[in-house]
Amino acid sequence: MATREEISEFSARILEMADEQGQPCMDVIIQYCSETGIEVEIAATLVSAFLKARIREEAQSVNLIKKAAKLPL
């Protein structure tokens, strides 16, 4: 089981790399796993709620998943 610190560090590193490289978070996670030798299944346990939300937003923006209904504000 991953600790909060490990989850926080992993998610921060992925977000940092995504911003630096201008790539979607999912691509960066796969790249990070191949570079470090971490299994993708293990990386999935290290994804924070914030990172999951960002991945969902990126997937919705390129129509990989249906867009969630949002209330107009």
C-alpha positions, 0 to 999 in steps of 0.5 A, a space after each residue: 500500500 502506498 503512503 500519502 508521501 509516496 502518492 504526493 511525490 509521484 503525483 507532483 513529479 508527474 505534473 511537473 514533467 507534464 508541464 515541462 514537456 507539454 504532454 498529457 499526464 497519461 503519456 508522462 506516466 507511461 514514459 515515467 514507468 518505462 524510464 524507471 522500470 515501475 509497472 503501470 499497475 503500481 503507478 496506478 496506486 500512486 495517482 492522487 485524486 488531483 492527478 486523476 481529475 486532471 487526467 479525466 479533464 485531458 481525456 474529455 478534451 480530446 473526446 476519449 471519454 464523455 464529458 461530464 455535465 457541468 452546471 453553468 456558473 
